[in-house]
Every structure is written in C-alpha cells, then in structure tokens.
Amino acid sequence: MKTKLRRIGSSLGVYLPKKIIDYLQVEEGKELQIVRTLNGVELTKLSDEAMKSLEIAKKIYAENEDLFLMLAND
C-alpha cells in the first residue's frame, strides 16, 4: 500500500487510506504516535491512558522547563 505526500498549508502530509484508518480504529481529530525505527517509521494509535499520561508529562515539563534544560546540558 502506498500514498503520496501532499501539500497541506505550508507543510507536507499524507492521506491515510480508509483501510489503514479502519485498522487503527481512529477518526478525525485523534492523535497518532509516530516513532522512528530502524526500517523507517511506525504509526500507532495512542490509547486514552497514554494520552492522559502524555498530557501530565507536558504539564510537568512546562512547569519545570528551566530545570529540564539545565539537566540536559550537564
């Protein structure tokens, strides 16, 4: 199965074939996780639990961004 890159505003994107959308059981507005692998990329649906954890992590990072940057530079 293949798809083409398409211009979406000032970015490039791909349209997912209906077969893939059905397989992932996703709908418009849902977030997908993109992970780089040795063979390319992997696209997966995030569970509701993973989404909650991600939101908590983003909040913690935002509240402590200076600390995380300091630790990363040491």
mmCIF file of the N, C-alpha and C atoms, coordinates in Angstrom:
data_MODEL
# 
_entry.id   MODEL 
# 
loop_
_atom_site.group_PDB 
_atom_site.id 
_atom_site.type_symbol 
_atom_site.label_atom_id 
_atom_site.label_alt_id 
_atom_site.label_comp_id 
_atom_site.label_asym_id 
_atom_site.label_entity_id 
_atom_site.label_seq_id 
_atom_site.pdbx_PDB_ins_code 
_atom_site.Cartn_x 
_atom_site.Cartn_y 
_atom_site.Cartn_z 
_atom_site.occupancy 
_atom_site.B_iso_or_equiv 
_atom_site.pdbx_formal_charge 
_atom_site.auth_seq_id 
_atom_site.auth_comp_id 
_atom_site.auth_asym_id 
_atom_site.auth_atom_id 
_atom_site.pdbx_PDB_model_num 
ATOM 1   N N  . MET A 1 1  ? 0.850   -1.172 0.000  1.00 0.00 ? 1  MET A N  1 
ATOM 2   C CA . MET A 1 1  ? 0.000   0.000  0.000  1.00 0.00 ? 1  MET A CA 1 
ATOM 3   C C  . MET A 1 1  ? 0.894   1.233  0.000  1.00 0.00 ? 1  MET A C  1 
ATOM 4   N N  . LYS A 1 2  ? 0.511   2.238  -0.759 1.00 0.00 ? 2  LYS A N  1 
ATOM 5   C CA . LYS A 1 2  ? 1.316   3.446  -0.793 1.00 0.00 ? 2  LYS A CA 1 
ATOM 6   C C  . LYS A 1 2  ? 0.404   4.667  -0.819 1.00 0.00 ? 2  LYS A C  1 
ATOM 7   N N  . THR A 1 3  ? 0.989   5.813  -0.494 1.00 0.00 ? 3  THR A N  1 
ATOM 8   C CA . THR A 1 3  ? 0.288   7.084  -0.538 1.00 0.00 ? 3  THR A CA 1 
ATOM 9   C C  . THR A 1 3  ? 1.303   8.143  -0.940 1.00 0.00 ? 3  THR A C  1 
ATOM 10  N N  . LYS A 1 4  ? 0.848   9.303  -1.346 1.00 0.00 ? 4  LYS A N  1 
ATOM 11  C CA . LYS A 1 4  ? 1.740   10.373 -1.774 1.00 0.00 ? 4  LYS A CA 1 
ATOM 12  C C  . LYS A 1 4  ? 1.766   11.493 -0.748 1.00 0.00 ? 4  LYS A C  1 
ATOM 13  N N  . LEU A 1 5  ? 2.913   12.178 -0.682 1.00 0.00 ? 5  LEU A N  1 
ATOM 14  C CA . LEU A 1 5  ? 2.994   13.400 0.108  1.00 0.00 ? 5  LEU A CA 1 
ATOM 15  C C  . LEU A 1 5  ? 2.175   14.474 -0.594 1.00 0.00 ? 5  LEU A C  1 
ATOM 16  N N  . ARG A 1 6  ? 1.451   15.257 0.196  1.00 0.00 ? 6  ARG A N  1 
ATOM 17  C CA . ARG A 1 6  ? 0.628   16.327 -0.365 1.00 0.00 ? 6  ARG A CA 1 
ATOM 18  C C  . ARG A 1 6  ? 0.835   17.592 0.458  1.00 0.00 ? 6  ARG A C  1 
ATOM 19  N N  . ARG A 1 7  ? 0.714   18.710 -0.199 1.00 0.00 ? 7  ARG A N  1 
ATOM 20  C CA . ARG A 1 7  ? 0.840   19.988 0.486  1.00 0.00 ? 7  ARG A CA 1 
ATOM 21  C C  . ARG A 1 7  ? -0.428  20.216 1.304  1.00 0.00 ? 7  ARG A C  1 
ATOM 22  N N  . ILE A 1 8  ? -0.233  20.538 2.585  1.00 0.00 ? 8  ILE A N  1 
ATOM 23  C CA . ILE A 1 8  ? -1.335  20.885 3.489  1.00 0.00 ? 8  ILE A CA 1 
ATOM 24  C C  . ILE A 1 8  ? -0.925  22.197 4.129  1.00 0.00 ? 8  ILE A C  1 
ATOM 25  N N  . GLY A 1 9  ? -1.427  23.311 3.627  1.00 0.00 ? 9  GLY A N  1 
ATOM 26  C CA . GLY A 1 9  ? -0.970  24.619 4.078  1.00 0.00 ? 9  GLY A CA 1 
ATOM 27  C C  . GLY A 1 9  ? 0.479   24.793 3.676  1.00 0.00 ? 9  GLY A C  1 
ATOM 28  N N  . SER A 1 10 ? 1.336   25.126 4.660  1.00 0.00 ? 10 SER A N  1 
ATOM 29  C CA . SER A 1 10 ? 2.758   25.284 4.369  1.00 0.00 ? 10 SER A CA 1 
ATOM 30  C C  . SER A 1 10 ? 3.556   24.027 4.718  1.00 0.00 ? 10 SER A C  1 
ATOM 31  N N  . SER A 1 11 ? 2.859   22.957 5.049  1.00 0.00 ? 11 SER A N  1 
ATOM 32  C CA . SER A 1 11 ? 3.501   21.697 5.425  1.00 0.00 ? 11 SER A CA 1 
ATOM 33  C C  . SER A 1 11 ? 3.251   20.636 4.365  1.00 0.00 ? 11 SER A C  1 
ATOM 34  N N  . LEU A 1 12 ? 3.845   19.482 4.581  1.00 0.00 ? 12 LEU A N  1 
ATOM 35  C CA . LEU A 1 12 ? 3.560   18.312 3.766  1.00 0.00 ? 12 LEU A CA 1 
ATOM 36  C C  . LEU A 1 12 ? 2.899   17.275 4.654  1.00 0.00 ? 12 LEU A C  1 
ATOM 37  N N  . GLY A 1 13 ? 1.986   16.522 4.097  1.00 0.00 ? 13 GLY A N  1 
ATOM 38  C CA . GLY A 1 13 ? 1.306   15.494 4.872  1.00 0.00 ? 13 GLY A CA 1 
ATOM 39  C C  . GLY A 1 13 ? 0.947   14.328 3.983  1.00 0.00 ? 13 GLY A C  1 
ATOM 40  N N  . VAL A 1 14 ? 0.403   13.307 4.595  1.00 0.00 ? 14 VAL A N  1 
ATOM 41  C CA . VAL A 1 14 ? -0.078  12.151 3.848  1.00 0.00 ? 14 VAL A CA 1 
ATOM 42  C C  . VAL A 1 14 ? -1.538  11.909 4.211  1.00 0.00 ? 14 VAL A C  1 
ATOM 43  N N  . TYR A 1 15 ? -2.282  11.437 3.241  1.00 0.00 ? 15 TYR A N  1 
ATOM 44  C CA . TYR A 1 15 ? -3.638  10.992 3.493  1.00 0.00 ? 15 TYR A CA 1 
ATOM 45  C C  . TYR A 1 15 ? -3.560  9.505  3.769  1.00 0.00 ? 15 TYR A C  1 
ATOM 46  N N  . LEU A 1 16 ? -4.205  9.067  4.835  1.00 0.00 ? 16 LEU A N  1 
ATOM 47  C CA . LEU A 1 16 ? -4.203  7.643  5.150  1.00 0.00 ? 16 LEU A CA 1 
ATOM 48  C C  . LEU A 1 16 ? -5.361  6.974  4.421  1.00 0.00 ? 16 LEU A C  1 
ATOM 49  N N  . PRO A 1 17 ? -5.084  5.871  3.748  1.00 0.00 ? 17 PRO A N  1 
ATOM 50  C CA . PRO A 1 17 ? -6.165  5.137  3.087  1.00 0.00 ? 17 PRO A CA 1 
ATOM 51  C C  . PRO A 1 17 ? -7.191  4.645  4.113  1.00 0.00 ? 17 PRO A C  1 
ATOM 52  N N  . LYS A 1 18 ? -8.434  4.537  3.689  1.00 0.00 ? 18 LYS A N  1 
ATOM 53  C CA . LYS A 1 18 ? -9.513  4.105  4.582  1.00 0.00 ? 18 LYS A CA 1 
ATOM 54  C C  . LYS A 1 18 ? -9.191  2.780  5.265  1.00 0.00 ? 18 LYS A C  1 
ATOM 55  N N  . LYS A 1 19 ? -8.527  1.888  4.549  1.00 0.00 ? 19 LYS A N  1 
ATOM 56  C CA . LYS A 1 19 ? -8.157  0.585  5.104  1.00 0.00 ? 19 LYS A CA 1 
ATOM 57  C C  . LYS A 1 19 ? -7.274  0.759  6.356  1.00 0.00 ? 19 LYS A C  1 
ATOM 58  N N  . ILE A 1 20 ? -6.348  1.708  6.320  1.00 0.00 ? 20 ILE A N  1 
ATOM 59  C CA . ILE A 1 20 ? -5.459  1.963  7.468  1.00 0.00 ? 20 ILE A CA 1 
ATOM 60  C C  . ILE A 1 20 ? -6.232  2.627  8.595  1.00 0.00 ? 20 ILE A C  1 
ATOM 61  N N  . ILE A 1 21 ? -7.098  3.575  8.260  1.00 0.00 ? 21 ILE A N  1 
ATOM 62  C CA . ILE A 1 21 ? -7.917  4.244  9.274  1.00 0.00 ? 21 ILE A CA 1 
ATOM 63  C C  . ILE A 1 21 ? -8.788  3.226  9.997  1.00 0.00 ? 21 ILE A C  1 
ATOM 64  N N  . ASP A 1 22 ? -9.392  2.330  9.247  1.00 0.00 ? 22 ASP A N  1 
ATOM 65  C CA . ASP A 1 22 ? -10.216 1.283  9.857  1.00 0.00 ? 22 ASP A CA 1 
ATOM 66  C C  . ASP A 1 22 ? -9.363  0.366  10.738 1.00 0.00 ? 22 ASP A C  1 
ATOM 67  N N  . TYR A 1 23 ? -8.180  0.008  10.256 1.00 0.00 ? 23 TYR A N  1 
ATOM 68  C CA . TYR A 1 23 ? -7.286  -0.877 11.024 1.00 0.00 ? 23 TYR A CA 1 
ATOM 69  C C  . TYR A 1 23 ? -6.885  -0.239 12.347 1.00 0.00 ? 23 TYR A C  1 
ATOM 70  N N  . LEU A 1 24 ? -6.540  1.046  12.316 1.00 0.00 ? 24 LEU A N  1 
ATOM 71  C CA . LEU A 1 24 ? -6.128  1.748  13.533 1.00 0.00 ? 24 LEU A CA 1 
ATOM 72  C C  . LEU A 1 24 ? -7.316  2.110  14.425 1.00 0.00 ? 24 LEU A C  1 
ATOM 73  N N  . GLN A 1 25 ? -8.505  2.026  13.891 1.00 0.00 ? 25 GLN A N  1 
ATOM 74  C CA . GLN A 1 25 ? -9.735  2.396  14.604 1.00 0.00 ? 25 GLN A CA 1 
ATOM 75  C C  . GLN A 1 25 ? -9.644  3.830  15.127 1.00 0.00 ? 25 GLN A C  1 
ATOM 76  N N  . VAL A 1 26 ? -9.354  4.744  14.203 1.00 0.00 ? 26 VAL A N  1 
ATOM 77  C CA . VAL A 1 26 ? -9.235  6.160  14.551 1.00 0.00 ? 26 VAL A CA 1 
ATOM 78  C C  . VAL A 1 26 ? -10.239 6.966  13.738 1.00 0.00 ? 26 VAL A C  1 
ATOM 79  N N  . GLU A 1 27 ? -10.422 8.188  14.176 1.00 0.00 ? 27 GLU A N  1 
ATOM 80  C CA . GLU A 1 27 ? -11.308 9.099  13.466 1.00 0.00 ? 27 GLU A CA 1 
ATOM 81  C C  . GLU A 1 27 ? -10.669 10.470 13.458 1.00 0.00 ? 27 GLU A C  1 
ATOM 82  N N  . GLU A 1 28 ? -11.232 11.373 12.698 1.00 0.00 ? 28 GLU A N  1 
ATOM 83  C CA . GLU A 1 28 ? -10.688 12.720 12.584 1.00 0.00 ? 28 GLU A CA 1 
ATOM 84  C C  . GLU A 1 28 ? -10.524 13.351 13.967 1.00 0.00 ? 28 GLU A C  1 
ATOM 85  N N  . GLY A 1 29 ? -9.371  13.982 14.180 1.00 0.00 ? 29 GLY A N  1 
ATOM 86  C CA . GLY A 1 29 ? -9.090  14.652 15.448 1.00 0.00 ? 29 GLY A CA 1 
ATOM 87  C C  . GLY A 1 29 ? -8.308  13.811 16.439 1.00 0.00 ? 29 GLY A C  1 
ATOM 88  N N  . LYS A 1 30 ? -8.244  12.494 16.226 1.00 0.00 ? 30 LYS A N  1 
ATOM 89  C CA . LYS A 1 30 ? -7.476  11.624 17.119 1.00 0.00 ? 30 LYS A CA 1 
ATOM 90  C C  . LYS A 1 30 ? -5.989  11.809 16.844 1.00 0.00 ? 30 LYS A C  1 
ATOM 91  N N  . GLU A 1 31 ? -5.184  11.681 17.903 1.00 0.00 ? 31 GLU A N  1 
ATOM 92  C CA . GLU A 1 31 ? -3.736  11.804 17.739 1.00 0.00 ? 31 GLU A CA 1 
ATOM 93  C C  . GLU A 1 31 ? -3.117  10.448 17.497 1.00 0.00 ? 31 GLU A C  1 
ATOM 94  N N  . LEU A 1 32 ? -2.087  10.441 16.659 1.00 0.00 ? 32 LEU A N  1 
ATOM 95  C CA . LEU A 1 32 ? -1.331  9.236  16.360 1.00 0.00 ? 32 LEU A CA 1 
ATOM 96  C C  . LEU A 1 32 ? 0.108   9.451  16.802 1.00 0.00 ? 32 LEU A C  1 
ATOM 97  N N  . GLN A 1 33 ? 0.754   8.388  17.219 1.00 0.00 ? 33 GLN A N  1 
ATOM 98  C CA . GLN A 1 33 ? 2.150   8.419  17.629 1.00 0.00 ? 33 GLN A CA 1 
ATOM 99  C C  . GLN A 1 33 ? 3.008   8.002  16.451 1.00 0.00 ? 33 GLN A C  1 
ATOM 100 N N  . ILE A 1 34 ? 4.029   8.804  16.136 1.00 0.00 ? 34 ILE A N  1 
ATOM 101 C CA . ILE A 1 34 ? 4.971   8.469  15.075 1.00 0.00 ? 34 ILE A CA 1 
ATOM 102 C C  . ILE A 1 34 ? 6.322   8.206  15.735 1.00 0.00 ? 34 ILE A C  1 
ATOM 103 N N  . VAL A 1 35 ? 6.852   7.015  15.511 1.00 0.00 ? 35 VAL A N  1 
ATOM 104 C CA . VAL A 1 35 ? 8.124   6.618  16.120 1.00 0.00 ? 35 VAL A CA 1 
ATOM 105 C C  . VAL A 1 35 ? 9.095   6.235  15.016 1.00 0.00 ? 35 VAL A C  1 
ATOM 106 N N  . ARG A 1 36 ? 10.308  6.784  15.084 1.00 0.00 ? 36 ARG A N  1 
ATOM 107 C CA . ARG A 1 36 ? 11.338  6.411  14.118 1.00 0.00 ? 36 ARG A CA 1 
ATOM 108 C C  . ARG A 1 36 ? 11.870  5.033  14.487 1.00 0.00 ? 36 ARG A C  1 
ATOM 109 N N  . THR A 1 37 ? 11.983  4.141  13.501 1.00 0.00 ? 37 THR A N  1 
ATOM 110 C CA . THR A 1 37 ? 12.505  2.793  13.719 1.00 0.00 ? 37 THR A CA 1 
ATOM 111 C C  . THR A 1 37 ? 13.690  2.570  12.789 1.00 0.00 ? 37 THR A C  1 
ATOM 112 N N  . LEU A 1 38 ? 14.334  1.435  12.912 1.00 0.00 ? 38 LEU A N  1 
ATOM 113 C CA . LEU A 1 38 ? 15.461  1.111  12.040 1.00 0.00 ? 38 LEU A CA 1 
ATOM 114 C C  . LEU A 1 38 ? 15.030  1.032  10.580 1.00 0.00 ? 38 LEU A C  1 
ATOM 115 N N  . ASN A 1 39 ? 13.772  0.663  10.333 1.00 0.00 ? 39 ASN A N  1 
ATOM 116 C CA . ASN A 1 39 ? 13.280  0.478  8.973  1.00 0.00 ? 39 ASN A CA 1 
ATOM 117 C C  . ASN A 1 39 ? 12.464  1.655  8.449  1.00 0.00 ? 39 ASN A C  1 
ATOM 118 N N  . GLY A 1 40 ? 12.333  2.713  9.204  1.00 0.00 ? 40 GLY A N  1 
ATOM 119 C CA . GLY A 1 40 ? 11.531  3.861  8.762  1.00 0.00 ? 40 GLY A CA 1 
ATOM 120 C C  . GLY A 1 40 ? 10.787  4.471  9.937  1.00 0.00 ? 40 GLY A C  1 
ATOM 121 N N  . VAL A 1 41 ? 9.458   4.463  9.846  1.00 0.00 ? 41 VAL A N  1 
ATOM 122 C CA . VAL A 1 41 ? 8.641   4.995  10.939 1.00 0.00 ? 41 VAL A CA 1 
ATOM 123 C C  . VAL A 1 41 ? 7.493   4.043  11.224 1.00 0.00 ? 41 VAL A C  1 
ATOM 124 N N  . GLU A 1 42 ? 6.986   4.133  12.442 1.00 0.00 ? 42 GLU A N  1 
ATOM 125 C CA . GLU A 1 42 ? 5.845   3.330  12.864 1.00 0.00 ? 42 GLU A CA 1 
ATOM 126 C C  . GLU A 1 42 ? 4.746   4.290  13.287 1.00 0.00 ? 42 GLU A C  1 
ATOM 127 N N  . LEU A 1 43 ? 3.551   4.053  12.856 1.00 0.00 ? 43 LEU A N  1 
ATOM 128 C CA . LEU A 1 43 ? 2.397   4.887  13.157 1.00 0.00 ? 43 LEU A CA 1 
ATOM 129 C C  . LEU A 1 43 ? 1.428   4.073  13.998 1.00 0.00 ? 43 LEU A C  1 
ATOM 130 N N  . THR A 1 44 ? 1.109   4.562  15.199 1.00 0.00 ? 44 THR A N  1 
ATOM 131 C CA . THR A 1 44 ? 0.203   3.831  16.077 1.00 0.00 ? 44 THR A CA 1 
ATOM 132 C C  . THR A 1 44 ? -0.801  4.782  16.719 1.00 0.00 ? 44 THR A C  1 
ATOM 133 N N  . LYS A 1 45 ? -1.912  4.218  17.127 1.00 0.00 ? 45 LYS A N  1 
ATOM 134 C CA . LYS A 1 45 ? -2.934  4.969  17.844 1.00 0.00 ? 45 LYS A CA 1 
ATOM 135 C C  . LYS A 1 45 ? -2.523  5.042  19.316 1.00 0.00 ? 45 LYS A C  1 
ATOM 136 N N  . LEU A 1 46 ? -2.710  6.206  19.919 1.00 0.00 ? 46 LEU A N  1 
ATOM 137 C CA . LEU A 1 46 ? -2.441  6.346  21.344 1.00 0.00 ? 46 LEU A CA 1 
ATOM 138 C C  . LEU A 1 46 ? -3.683  5.960  22.125 1.00 0.00 ? 46 LEU A C  1 
ATOM 139 N N  . SER A 1 47 ? -3.503  5.138  23.155 1.00 0.00 ? 47 SER A N  1 
ATOM 140 C CA . SER A 1 47 ? -4.636  4.776  23.996 1.00 0.00 ? 47 SER A CA 1 
ATOM 141 C C  . SER A 1 47 ? -5.050  5.991  24.824 1.00 0.00 ? 47 SER A C  1 
ATOM 142 N N  . ASP A 1 48 ? -6.256  5.973  25.356 1.00 0.00 ? 48 ASP A N  1 
ATOM 143 C CA . ASP A 1 48 ? -6.716  7.067  26.207 1.00 0.00 ? 48 ASP A CA 1 
ATOM 144 C C  . ASP A 1 48 ? -5.795  7.232  27.412 1.00 0.00 ? 48 ASP A C  1 
ATOM 145 N N  . GLU A 1 49 ? -5.317  6.112  27.958 1.00 0.00 ? 49 GLU A N  1 
ATOM 146 C CA . GLU A 1 49 ? -4.404  6.158  29.106 1.00 0.00 ? 49 GLU A CA 1 
ATOM 147 C C  . GLU A 1 49 ? -3.084  6.818  28.716 1.00 0.00 ? 49 GLU A C  1 
ATOM 148 N N  . ALA A 1 50 ? -2.567  6.474  27.550 1.00 0.00 ? 50 ALA A N  1 
ATOM 149 C CA . ALA A 1 50 ? -1.319  7.080  27.078 1.00 0.00 ? 50 ALA A CA 1 
ATOM 150 C C  . ALA A 1 50 ? -1.501  8.572  26.853 1.00 0.00 ? 50 ALA A C  1 
ATOM 151 N N  . MET A 1 51 ? -2.658  8.971  26.325 1.00 0.00 ? 51 MET A N  1 
ATOM 152 C CA . MET A 1 51 ? -2.937  10.395 26.100 1.00 0.00 ? 51 MET A CA 1 
ATOM 153 C C  . MET A 1 51 ? -2.951  11.158 27.421 1.00 0.00 ? 51 MET A C  1 
ATOM 154 N N  . LYS A 1 52 ? -3.564  10.575 28.452 1.00 0.00 ? 52 LYS A N  1 
ATOM 155 C CA . LYS A 1 52 ? -3.601  11.220 29.768 1.00 0.00 ? 52 LYS A CA 1 
ATOM 156 C C  . LYS A 1 52 ? -2.195  11.360 30.320 1.00 0.00 ? 52 LYS A C  1 
ATOM 157 N N  . SER A 1 53 ? -1.401  10.301 30.195 1.00 0.00 ? 53 SER A N  1 
ATOM 158 C CA . SER A 1 53 ? -0.017  10.339 30.682 1.00 0.00 ? 53 SER A CA 1 
ATOM 159 C C  . SER A 1 53 ? 0.791   11.393 29.941 1.00 0.00 ? 53 SER A C  1 
ATOM 160 N N  . LEU A 1 54 ? 0.588   11.498 28.638 1.00 0.00 ? 54 LEU A N  1 
ATOM 161 C CA . LEU A 1 54 ? 1.301   12.480 27.829 1.00 0.00 ? 54 LEU A CA 1 
ATOM 162 C C  . LEU A 1 54 ? 0.934   13.902 28.249 1.00 0.00 ? 54 LEU A C  1 
ATOM 163 N N  . GLU A 1 55 ? -0.332  14.149 28.515 1.00 0.00 ? 55 GLU A N  1 
ATOM 164 C CA . GLU A 1 55 ? -0.773  15.473 28.960 1.00 0.00 ? 55 GLU A CA 1 
ATOM 165 C C  . GLU A 1 55 ? -0.156  15.824 30.312 1.00 0.00 ? 55 GLU A C  1 
ATOM 166 N N  . ILE A 1 56 ? -0.078  14.861 31.219 1.00 0.00 ? 56 ILE A N  1 
ATOM 167 C CA . ILE A 1 56 ? 0.546   15.089 32.530 1.00 0.00 ? 56 ILE A CA 1 
ATOM 168 C C  . ILE A 1 56 ? 2.021   15.416 32.340 1.00 0.00 ? 56 ILE A C  1 
ATOM 169 N N  . ALA A 1 57 ? 2.701   14.648 31.484 1.00 0.00 ? 57 ALA A N  1 
ATOM 170 C CA . ALA A 1 57 ? 4.128   14.884 31.229 1.00 0.00 ? 57 ALA A CA 1 
ATOM 171 C C  . ALA A 1 57 ? 4.357   16.265 30.631 1.00 0.00 ? 57 ALA A C  1 
ATOM 172 N N  . LYS A 1 58 ? 3.500   16.684 29.694 1.00 0.00 ? 58 LYS A N  1 
ATOM 173 C CA . LYS A 1 58 ? 3.635   18.009 29.089 1.00 0.00 ? 58 LYS A CA 1 
ATOM 174 C C  . LYS A 1 58 ? 3.473   19.099 30.135 1.00 0.00 ? 58 LYS A C  1 
ATOM 175 N N  . LYS A 1 59 ? 2.531   18.913 31.053 1.00 0.00 ? 59 LYS A N  1 
ATOM 176 C CA . LYS A 1 59 ? 2.290   19.899 32.112 1.00 0.00 ? 59 LYS A CA 1 
ATOM 177 C C  . LYS A 1 59 ? 3.504   19.984 33.049 1.00 0.00 ? 59 LYS A C  1 
ATOM 178 N N  . ILE A 1 60 ? 4.034   18.831 33.434 1.00 0.00 ? 60 ILE A N  1 
ATOM 179 C CA . ILE A 1 60 ? 5.208   18.805 34.318 1.00 0.00 ? 60 ILE A CA 1 
ATOM 180 C C  . ILE A 1 60 ? 6.385   19.480 33.629 1.00 0.00 ? 60 ILE A C  1 
ATOM 181 N N  . TYR A 1 61 ? 6.589   19.182 32.343 1.00 0.00 ? 61 TYR A N  1 
ATOM 182 C CA . TYR A 1 61 ? 7.697   19.801 31.611 1.00 0.00 ? 61 TYR A CA 1 
ATOM 183 C C  . TYR A 1 61 ? 7.519   21.316 31.547 1.00 0.00 ? 61 TYR A C  1 
ATOM 184 N N  . ALA A 1 62 ? 6.307   21.759 31.212 1.00 0.00 ? 62 ALA A N  1 
ATOM 185 C CA . ALA A 1 62 ? 6.056   23.197 31.084 1.00 0.00 ? 62 ALA A CA 1 
ATOM 186 C C  . ALA A 1 62 ? 6.320   23.923 32.399 1.00 0.00 ? 62 ALA A C  1 
ATOM 187 N N  . GLU A 1 63 ? 5.966   23.291 33.505 1.00 0.00 ? 63 GLU A N  1 
ATOM 188 C CA . GLU A 1 63 ? 6.150   23.908 34.821 1.00 0.00 ? 63 GLU A CA 1 
ATOM 189 C C  . GLU A 1 63 ? 7.611   23.885 35.270 1.00 0.00 ? 63 GLU A C  1 
ATOM 190 N N  . ASN A 1 64 ? 8.427   23.013 34.661 1.00 0.00 ? 64 ASN A N  1 
ATOM 191 C CA . ASN A 1 64 ? 9.819   22.835 35.099 1.00 0.00 ? 64 ASN A CA 1 
ATOM 192 C C  . ASN A 1 64 ? 10.805  22.880 33.936 1.00 0.00 ? 64 ASN A C  1 
ATOM 193 N N  . GLU A 1 65 ? 10.461  23.604 32.884 1.00 0.00 ? 65 GLU A N  1 
ATOM 194 C CA . GLU A 1 65 ? 11.276  23.610 31.673 1.00 0.00 ? 65 GLU A CA 1 
ATOM 195 C C  . GLU A 1 65 ? 12.717  24.028 31.950 1.00 0.00 ? 65 GLU A C  1 
ATOM 196 N N  . ASP A 1 66 ? 12.930  25.058 32.763 1.00 0.00 ? 66 ASP A N  1 
ATOM 197 C CA . ASP A 1 66 ? 14.306  25.504 33.063 1.00 0.00 ? 66 ASP A CA 1 
ATOM 198 C C  . ASP A 1 66 ? 15.116  24.393 33.720 1.00 0.00 ? 66 ASP A C  1 
ATOM 199 N N  . LEU A 1 67 ? 14.502  23.663 34.634 1.00 0.00 ? 67 LEU A N  1 
ATOM 200 C CA . LEU A 1 67 ? 15.196  22.570 35.308 1.00 0.00 ? 67 LEU A CA 1 
ATOM 201 C C  . LEU A 1 67 ? 15.565  21.472 34.322 1.00 0.00 ? 67 LEU A C  1 
ATOM 202 N N  . PHE A 1 68 ? 14.639  21.100 33.458 1.00 0.00 ? 68 PHE A N  1 
ATOM 203 C CA . PHE A 1 68 ? 14.923  20.043 32.467 1.00 0.00 ? 68 PHE A CA 1 
ATOM 204 C C  . PHE A 1 68 ? 16.036  20.488 31.521 1.00 0.00 ? 68 PHE A C  1 
ATOM 205 N N  . LEU A 1 69 ? 16.025  21.738 31.101 1.00 0.00 ? 69 LEU A N  1 
ATOM 206 C CA . LEU A 1 69 ? 17.087  22.229 30.202 1.00 0.00 ? 69 LEU A CA 1 
ATOM 207 C C  . LEU A 1 69 ? 18.430  22.233 30.908 1.00 0.00 ? 69 LEU A C  1 
ATOM 208 N N  . MET A 1 70 ? 18.438  22.609 32.176 1.00 0.00 ? 70 MET A N  1 
ATOM 209 C CA . MET A 1 70 ? 19.684  22.612 32.939 1.00 0.00 ? 70 MET A CA 1 
ATOM 210 C C  . MET A 1 70 ? 20.220  21.182 33.063 1.00 0.00 ? 70 MET A C  1 
ATOM 211 N N  . LEU A 1 71 ? 19.355  20.223 33.369 1.00 0.00 ? 71 LEU A N  1 
ATOM 212 C CA . LEU A 1 71 ? 19.787  18.837 33.496 1.00 0.00 ? 71 LEU A CA 1 
ATOM 213 C C  . LEU A 1 71 ? 20.290  18.283 32.153 1.00 0.00 ? 71 LEU A C  1 
ATOM 214 N N  . ALA A 1 72 ? 19.652  18.682 31.075 1.00 0.00 ? 72 ALA A N  1 
ATOM 215 C CA . ALA A 1 72 ? 20.059  18.193 29.749 1.00 0.00 ? 72 ALA A CA 1 
ATOM 216 C C  . ALA A 1 72 ? 21.424  18.723 29.353 1.00 0.00 ? 72 ALA A C  1 
ATOM 217 N N  . ASN A 1 73 ? 21.802  19.895 29.849 1.00 0.00 ? 73 ASN A N  1 
ATOM 218 C CA . ASN A 1 73 ? 23.070  20.500 29.465 1.00 0.00 ? 73 ASN A CA 1 
ATOM 219 C C  . ASN A 1 73 ? 24.215  20.111 30.385 1.00 0.00 ? 73 ASN A C  1 
ATOM 220 N N  . ASP A 1 74 ? 23.948  19.375 31.418 1.00 0.00 ? 74 ASP A N  1 
ATOM 221 C CA . ASP A 1 74 ? 25.031  18.945 32.331 1.00 0.00 ? 74 ASP A CA 1 
ATOM 222 C C  . ASP A 1 74 ? 25.669  17.672 31.885 1.00 0.00 ? 74 ASP A C  1 
# 
